[in-house]
Amino acid sequence: MCLNISNSCFSGHFICIYRPPGHPANFFEQFQDLLENVVTIHSDFYIVGDFNLHLDTPSATTTTFNDILASFDTTQHVHFPTHIHGHWLDIIITRSSCKNIQTPTVVDGLSDHNTVIANLKVRTAPAVSKHNVFYRAFHSINIAAFMADITTSNLVTHPREHLSELYKQYHQILKTLLDKHAPIKTKYVSQKPPAPWMTPEIIKSKQRRRYLERVWRKSRSSLGRSGYTRQCHQCNREMSKAKSHYYKNMVSKNSATPKQLWECINKILHRRPAPSLPTHASIKSLCNSFSSHFKVKISVIQSTFTGHTPHTVHADFPQLNFQLASFEPATTTEVRKIIMSSPSKSCDLDPIPTILLKACLDVLIKPITDIINASLCYGFFPDDFKCAHVNPVLKKPTLPKEELNSYRPISNLSFISKILEKVVANRLRSHIYKNGLSNVSQSAYKQFHSTETALLKVHNDINLNIDNGKVTALTLLDLSAAFDTIDHNILITRLSTWYGISGTALSWFTSYTASH
């Protein structure tokens, strides 16, 4: 009998032989044929069994057997009696170069033969990163039942009137329903490299390859080797084709968005650096350090500014003939369109994932619209919407990780707060375009304008000056923390005096820029 054991820690063949008592004429010939085959195996082999040879007694048979072992560079490890009559009958044979077998020992057996025990030194499996993960089974949520619970909840039947209370009610009820339909679960997992391109067909092809390999190793025939080789080539072609198709679709899907395209390319080339943070004693202390650093950074930049101009309107400033005193209420159709066109990204501050919110939008669209309209009507931006999860990210992988100045803060806001911002932005943009207040030279944050249109404008101006024999001087400025250092008082004043924002609309912007 031959048993092959192979895994990530050990690979070897165990061969069990029984030689009947007496002197079979062809045993040594068959034994030599066996050794001729097993010595070609790349892994170690272990021949064990009852040979019924008195290896402790010098004889012609013993000499022949030992000569065969020596000719194939093998070693016999049992040098003590294994039978009740004191002879060496039960033996263990390995390569002479085998170093992972320890000296055998013997214990009393159940028959006239004793039990021979030998330990193998097997390397331990590589440490697998395992940890507990907490998750919710979102895929198992019954959407119809979830929507039914929302419909019968106080969020729909008895909504709160005050804006802050209404949002708290929205957040609390949805979170409670999420705990009911998809409670947090814990499981112990190990880190495994994902293979998203793997298909059931490839798995079957690999199983077929493994089967043909076993057939060939058992038969050692040229036909078996040919079948195994053909299956190897076919399996490799299928995997290569699947990988190519997967990566091609990934690149094609993200080709319209440069940021996502570069993330896709970095993922394919395995260039995504591991998340890193400075050395810290606790997460709380690290958070406080980052918070203080970012605040001091803005203060230092603002302290370098020269004196501010008075926030007053010049006497000769023309009287504005247009005003935006209040925001037009949002309709459920408008809010639905904004939500469905927004990326399905979620924040930990959201009561339910965005993908689930979109699935239940038919029953949630009215509460969400009521929250947005309450903010527009009262000219108030809730403090809860100003809370964000801030993630410090290295500006460049080559920067020192222990210096806080190497990081930039990435803020992740709740989903509804971003929907509210888009609703207000649509009204402000409409007001600016309607009254001709847009700067024709601005390229950023304008529809159909980008860095490409800015470069085309600069390139065209330079060419025109060259054609007219003029000299062009180009000044490029990179402002540090440009948005973070905006003076909110100046911003509110200019919205009022230059853009005609007043009333509850101006109150909304004032509330939006106020510190939380």
C-alpha positions in Angstrom: 0.0 0.0 0.0 1.2 3.5 -0.8 -0.2 6.7 0.8 0.7 10.1 -0.4 0.3 13.0 2.1 0.9 16.5 0.8 0.0 19.9 2.1 1.6 23.3 2.8 3.6 21.8 5.7 4.5 18.3 4.6 4.9 16.2 1.6 5.8 12.5 1.6 4.9 8.9 0.5 4.2 6.2 3.0 4.7 2.7 1.7 3.6 -0.3 3.7 5.0 -3.8 2.8 4.3 -7.2 4.1 6.7 -10.1 3.2 5.3 -13.5 4.0 7.5 -15.9 6.0 9.8 -18.1 4.0 11.9 -17.1 1.0 9.8 -16.0 -2.0 12.1 -16.3 -5.0 11.2 -12.9 -6.6 10.9 -10.6 -3.5 14.2 -8.9 -3.9 13.6 -8.4 -7.6 10.2 -6.8 -6.9 11.7 -4.8 -4.0 14.4 -3.3 -6.3 11.7 -2.4 -8.9 9.8 -0.6 -6.1 12.9 1.3 -5.0 13.7 2.3 -8.6 10.3 4.1 -8.7 10.2 5.7 -5.3 13.7 7.2 -5.4 12.6 9.3 -8.4 9.9 11.0 -6.2 10.9 14.5 -5.3 9.4 14.3 -1.8 10.6 12.0 1.0 9.3 8.4 1.2 9.0 6.1 4.2 8.9 2.3 3.7 7.5 0.5 6.7 6.2 -3.0 7.4 6.9 -6.5 8.4 9.7 -7.9 6.2 10.1 -11.2 8.1 13.9 -10.9 7.7 16.1 -11.5 10.7 18.2 -8.4 10.1 20.0 -9.0 13.4 21.3 -12.3 12.2 24.1 -12.3 9.5 23.1 -14.4 6.5 23.1 -14.4 2.7 19.5 -13.0 2.8 20.4 -10.2 5.2 23.5 -9.3 3.1 21.5 -9.2 -0.1 18.8 -7.0 1.5 21.4 -4.5 3.0 23.2 -4.3 -0.4 20.0 -3.3 -2.1 19.4 -0.6 0.5 23.0 0.7 0.0 22.7 0.7 -3.8 19.7 3.0 -3.7 21.2 5.2 -1.0 18.6 4.4 1.6 18.8 3.8 5.4 17.1 1.3 7.7 16.4 2.9 11.1 15.3 0.0 13.3 18.1 -1.6 15.3 16.3 -3.3 18.1 14.1 -6.4 18.5 10.5 -6.0 17.3 9.4 -9.6 17.8 8.8 -11.6 21.0 11.6 -14.0 19.9 14.1 -11.1 19.7 14.6 -10.5 16.0 14.5 -7.4 13.8 11.4 -8.0 11.6 9.5 -4.7 11.5 11.6 -1.9 10.0 11.5 1.7 8.6 13.4 2.7 5.5 14.0 6.2 4.2 16.5 8.1 2.0 19.9 8.4 3.7 19.5 12.2 3.3 16.2 12.3 5.2 16.7 14.4 8.3 13.2 14.8 9.6 12.8 11.3 11.2 13.7 10.8 14.8 15.1 7.5 16.3 12.3 4.9 16.4 11.1 3.4 19.7 9.2 0.3 20.5 6.2 -0.5 22.8 4.4 -3.7 23.5 2.0 -4.7 20.7 -1.3 -6.6 20.7 0.3 -9.6 18.9 3.7 -11.3 18.8 5.0 -8.2 17.1 5.8 -5.0 19.0 4.7 -1.5 17.9 7.4 0.6 16.3 7.0 4.3 16.7 8.9 7.1 14.9 8.3 10.8 15.1 8.6 13.1 12.1 9.8 16.6 12.3 7.2 18.5 10.3 7.5 22.3 9.9 4.7 24.2 11.3 2.2 25.9 9.1 2.9 29.6 8.4 1.0 31.9 10.8 -2.3 32.9 9.3 -3.6 36.3 10.2 -6.9 35.6 12.0 -9.1 38.0 13.8 -12.7 38.7 14.8 -14.8 40.7 12.4 -18.2 42.3 13.1 -20.7 42.4 10.2 -24.3 42.6 9.3 -25.9 40.2 6.8 -27.3 43.0 4.6 -28.0 40.5 1.8 -30.4 38.5 4.0 -32.6 41.5 4.8 -36.2 41.1 3.6 -36.7 44.5 1.9 -40.5 44.2 1.9 -40.6 43.5 5.6 -38.1 46.3 6.3 -40.2 48.8 4.3 -43.3 47.6 6.1 -41.7 48.3 9.5 -40.7 51.8 8.3 -44.3 52.5 7.1 -45.8 51.6 10.5 -43.1 53.4 12.5 -43.5 56.9 14.1 -41.2 58.3 11.4 -44.1 58.0 9.0 -47.2 58.0 11.3 -46.1 60.6 13.8 -43.1 62.6 12.6 -41.5 65.2 14.9 -41.9 68.9 13.9 -38.6 70.4 15.0 -35.7 69.8 12.6 -33.2 68.4 15.0 -35.8 66.2 16.7 -37.0 64.9 13.3 -33.5 63.9 12.2 -32.9 62.2 15.6 -36.2 60.3 15.1 -35.1 59.3 11.6 -31.7 58.1 12.8 -33.0 56.2 15.9 -35.8 54.4 14.1 -33.8 53.3 11.1 -31.0 52.1 13.4 -33.4 50.2 15.6 -34.9 48.5 12.5 -31.5 47.7 11.2 -30.6 45.9 14.4 -33.8 44.0 14.1 -33.4 42.8 10.5 -29.6 42.6 10.3 -28.1 42.3 13.8 -24.4 42.6 14.3 -22.7 39.2 14.1 -19.2 38.1 14.9 -17.0 35.5 13.1 -13.4 34.4 13.2 -11.8 34.8 9.8 -8.4 34.4 8.3 -6.9 36.7 5.7 -6.9 35.1 2.2 -6.0 36.8 -1.0 -9.2 37.3 -3.0 -9.6 35.8 -6.5 -12.6 37.6 -7.9 -11.9 36.2 -11.4 -12.3 32.6 -10.2 -15.4 30.9 -11.8 -17.1 27.5 -11.2 -15.8 26.4 -14.6 -12.1 27.1 -13.6 -12.6 25.3 -10.3 -13.9 22.2 -12.1 -11.0 22.4 -14.5 -8.5 22.5 -11.6 -10.2 19.5 -10.0 -9.9 17.7 -13.3 -6.2 18.6 -13.5 -5.6 17.3 -10.0 -7.4 14.0 -10.9 -5.3 13.5 -14.0 -2.1 14.2 -12.0 -3.0 11.4 -9.6 -3.7 9.0 -12.4 -0.4 9.8 -14.0 1.6 9.5 -10.8 0.0 6.2 -10.2 0.4 4.7 -13.7 3.6 6.6 -14.8 2.4 6.0 -18.4 3.1 8.3 -21.3 -0.6 8.5 -22.0 -1.4 9.6 -18.5 1.4 12.2 -18.6 0.0 13.5 -21.9 -3.5 13.8 -20.6 -2.3 15.6 -17.4 -0.1 18.0 -19.5 -3.0 18.9 -21.8 -5.3 19.6 -18.8 -2.6 21.8 -17.3 -2.3 23.9 -20.4 -6.1 24.1 -20.7 -6.5 25.2 -17.0 -3.8 27.8 -17.4 -5.5 29.2 -20.5 -8.9 29.4 -18.8 -7.4 31.2 -15.8 -5.4 33.6 -18.0 -8.5 34.4 -20.1 -10.6 34.9 -16.9 -8.1 37.2 -15.4 -7.7 39.2 -18.6 -11.5 39.5 -19.0 -11.9 40.6 -15.3 -9.2 43.3 -15.4 -10.4 44.5 -18.8 -13.9 45.0 -17.5 -12.6 46.7 -14.4 -10.6 49.2 -16.4 -13.4 49.8 -18.9 -15.9 50.3 -16.1 -13.8 53.0 -14.4 -12.3 54.6 -17.5 -14.6 57.7 -17.3 -13.4 58.6 -13.8 -9.7 59.3 -13.5 -9.6 58.8 -9.8 -11.3 55.4 -9.9 -9.2 54.4 -12.9 -6.0 55.1 -11.0 -7.3 53.2 -8.0 -8.1 50.3 -10.3 -4.6 50.3 -11.9 -2.9 50.5 -8.5 -5.0 47.5 -7.4 -4.0 45.5 -10.5 -0.4 46.3 -10.0 -0.5 45.7 -6.3 0.7 49.2 -5.6 -1.8 50.0 -2.8 0.2 50.8 0.3 -0.9 49.3 3.6 -2.8 51.8 5.8 -0.4 53.3 8.3 -0.5 55.6 11.3 2.1 57.1 13.5 3.2 55.2 16.6 0.7 55.8 19.4 -0.2 54.6 22.9 -3.9 54.7 22.3 -6.4 55.6 19.6 -7.8 58.4 21.8 -4.4 60.0 22.2 -3.7 59.7 18.5 -7.1 61.3 17.6 -6.4 64.2 20.0 -2.9 64.7 18.4 -4.3 64.8 14.9 -7.1 67.2 15.9 -4.7 69.6 17.6 -2.3 69.4 14.7 -4.9 70.2 12.0 -6.3 73.1 14.1 -2.8 74.6 14.8 -1.9 74.2 11.1 -4.9 76.4 10.0 -4.1 78.9 12.8 -0.5 79.2 11.7 -1.5 79.8 8.1 -4.1 82.4 9.0 -1.6 84.2 11.2 0.6 84.9 8.2 -2.1 86.9 6.4 -1.7 90.6 6.4 -4.4 92.9 7.7 -8.0 92.2 6.5 -10.0 94.7 4.6 -13.2 96.0 6.3 -16.3 94.0 5.7 -18.3 96.9 4.4 -19.9 97.8 1.2 -18.4 100.6 -0.8 -20.6 103.7 -1.1 -20.5 103.5 -4.9 -21.5 99.8 -4.9 -24.6 99.5 -7.1 -27.9 98.5 -5.6 -28.6 94.9 -6.4 -31.7 94.3 -8.5 -31.9 90.6 -7.6 -32.2 88.9 -4.3 -32.3 85.3 -3.0 -34.1 85.7 0.3 -35.4 82.2 0.6 -34.9 78.7 -0.8 -37.6 77.1 -2.9 -38.8 73.9 -1.1 -37.5 70.6 -2.6 -39.8 68.2 -4.2 -39.7 64.4 -3.6 -38.9 64.0 -7.3 -35.9 66.3 -7.1 -34.6 64.6 -3.9 -35.1 61.2 -5.4 -33.2 62.1 -8.5 -30.3 63.5 -6.4 -30.2 60.4 -4.2 -30.3 57.9 -7.1 -27.6 59.7 -9.0 -25.3 59.9 -5.9 -22.6 57.2 -5.3 -23.7 54.5 -3.0 -21.0 55.4 -0.4 -21.8 55.1 3.3 -20.6 56.6 6.4 -20.5 55.1 9.9 -22.7 58.0 11.0 -25.5 56.8 8.7 -28.2 54.8 10.4 -28.4 52.4 7.4 -26.2 51.8 4.4 -26.9 54.0 1.4 -27.6 50.9 -0.8 -30.3 49.9 1.6 -31.7 53.5 1.7 -32.0 53.5 -2.1 -33.8 50.1 -2.0 -36.3 51.5 0.5 -36.5 55.0 -1.0 -40.2 54.7 -1.8 -41.1 54.9 2.0 -38.1 57.1 3.0 -38.3 59.7 0.4 -41.0 61.8 2.3 -39.2 61.8 5.6 -35.9 62.7 3.9 -37.6 65.5 1.9 -39.3 66.8 5.1 -35.9 67.0 6.8 -34.4 68.9 3.9 -37.3 71.3 3.6 -37.3 72.0 7.3 -33.6 73.0 7.0 -34.4 75.3 4.0 -37.5 76.8 5.6 -35.9 77.7 9.0 -32.5 78.7 7.5 -30.8 76.3 9.8 -28.1 73.6 9.2 -28.3 71.0 12.0 -25.2 70.4 14.1 -25.6 66.7 13.6 -24.9 67.2 9.9 -21.6 68.9 10.7 -20.2 65.8 12.4 -17.8 63.8 10.3 -15.5 60.8 10.6 -12.0 62.1 9.8 -9.5 59.7 8.3 -5.8 60.9 8.2 -4.3 59.7 4.9 -0.6 60.0 3.9 -0.2 62.7 1.2 2.5 60.6 -0.4 3.7 57.0 0.4 7.3 58.3 0.6 6.6 60.8 3.4 7.7 60.0 6.9 4.8 58.2 8.7 5.7 59.5 12.2 5.3 63.2 11.2 1.7 64.4 11.5 2.4 67.0 8.8 2.6 64.1 6.3 -1.1 63.5 6.6 -4.2 65.2 5.2 -7.6 64.9 6.8 -10.4 63.2 4.8 -13.8 63.9 6.2 -16.7 61.5 5.7 -20.1 63.1 6.3 -23.5 61.5 6.7 -25.4 60.8 3.4 -28.4 63.1 4.1 -26.1 66.1 4.9 -24.5 65.7 1.4 -28.0 65.5 -0.2 -29.0 68.7 1.6 -25.8 70.4 0.4 -26.6 69.4 -3.2 -30.1 70.8 -2.9 -28.8 74.2 -1.7 -26.0 74.1 -4.3 -28.6 73.7 -7.1 -30.5 76.7 -5.9 -27.4 78.9 -5.5 -26.0 77.8 -8.9 -29.4 78.6 -10.5 -29.4 82.1 -8.9 -25.8 82.8 -10.0 -26.4 81.7 -13.6 -29.7 83.4 -13.9 -28.3 86.8 -12.9 -25.0 86.5 -14.8 -22.8 86.3 -11.6 -20.6 83.5 -12.8 -17.0 84.3 -13.5 -16.3 83.4 -17.1 -12.6 82.5 -16.2 -13.6 80.0 -13.5 -13.1 76.3 -14.5 -13.5 74.4 -11.3 -16.9 73.5 -9.8 -18.7 74.5 -12.9 -20.6 72.2 -15.3 -18.7 71.5 -18.5 -15.6 73.1 -17.1 -12.5 71.3 -15.7 -8.7 71.5 -15.6 -8.9 70.6 -19.3 -10.8 73.8 -20.2 -8.5 75.8 -18.0 -5.4 74.5 -19.8 -7.0 75.1 -23.2 -7.7 78.7 -22.2 -4.2 79.4 -21.0 -2.6 77.6 -24.0 -4.8 79.6 -26.4 -4.0 82.9 -24.7 -0.2 82.2 -24.9 -0.5 81.3 -28.6 -2.4 84.5 -29.3 0.2 86.6 -27.6 3.0 84.9 -29.4 1.2 85.6 -32.7 0.9 89.2 -31.8 4.6 89.5 -30.8 3.8 89.9 -27.1 5.6 88.5 -24.1 3.6 86.3 -21.8 4.4 86.0 -18.1 2.6 83.1 -16.3 2.3 83.0 -12.5 1.1 79.8 -10.9 0.0 79.7 -7.2 -0.7 76.8 -5.0 -2.5 78.0 -1.8 -2.0 75.9 1.3 -5.3 74.7 2.8 -7.2 77.2 0.6 -10.7 76.0 1.6 -9.8 75.6 5.3 -8.5 79.1 5.6 -11.5 80.9 4.1 -12.7 83.7 6.4 -16.3 82.9 7.0 -17.2 86.5 7.8 -15.8 87.7 4.4 -17.7 84.8 2.7 -21.0 85.7 4.3 -20.5 89.4 3.6 -19.8 88.8 -0.1 -22.8 86.4 -0.4 -24.9 89.3 0.8 -23.4 92.3 -1.0 -22.2 90.7 -4.2 -24.7 87.9 -4.8 -27.9 89.2 -3.2 -28.3 86.4 -0.6 -30.5 87.6 2.2 -33.3 86.4 4.6 -33.5 82.8 5.5 -31.1 81.9 2.7 -28.4 84.0 4.2 -29.3 82.6 7.7 -28.8 79.1 6.3 -25.3 79.9 5.0 -24.5 81.6 8.3 -25.6 78.5 10.2 -23.7 76.3 7.7 -20.4 78.1 8.3 -20.8 78.4 12.1 -18.5 76.3 14.2 -20.1 73.2 15.8 
